[in-house]
Amino acid sequence: MKKNKAGQSSFVLIDIIAGLVVIAGGVLIALSYANLGVVFTSVGLLIEAIKFLARSGL
């Protein structure tokens, strides 16, 4: 993983994956697959939360 000026790891790949999962969840909800869309969106937000905790050192 790349290091930025602050010395913290940048989670670029994780950001891309989480973003795509959240977008896929939104598309599924728009296509009337609400339950599956909510699951995808929840997984994407969970990835973002884990990334945030990893950045803060918890």
C-alpha positions, -999 to +999 in steps of 0.1 A: +000+000+000+011+035-007+021+059+020+009+095+020+026+126+036+011+119+070+026+083+070-008+066+070-016+039+045-039+050+018-067+025+012-073+032-024-082-003-035-106-007-005-122+027-014-128+015-049-143-018-039-165-003-012-177+024-036-186-002-063-205-023-038-225+007-026-232+017-062-243-018-070-266-018-040-282+015-052-287+000-087-303-031-073-327-010-052-335+011-082-343-021-102-368-032-075-345-057-058-348-039-025-337-067-001-307-076-021-298-039-027-300-032+011-276-062+017-251-049-009-253-013+005-249-026+041-218-046+031-203-015+014-209+007+044-194-020+067-163-020+046-160+017+049-165+015+087-138-011+090-115+011+069-122+041+092-114+020+123-082+008+107-071+043+099-078+055+134-058+027+149-086+008+167 
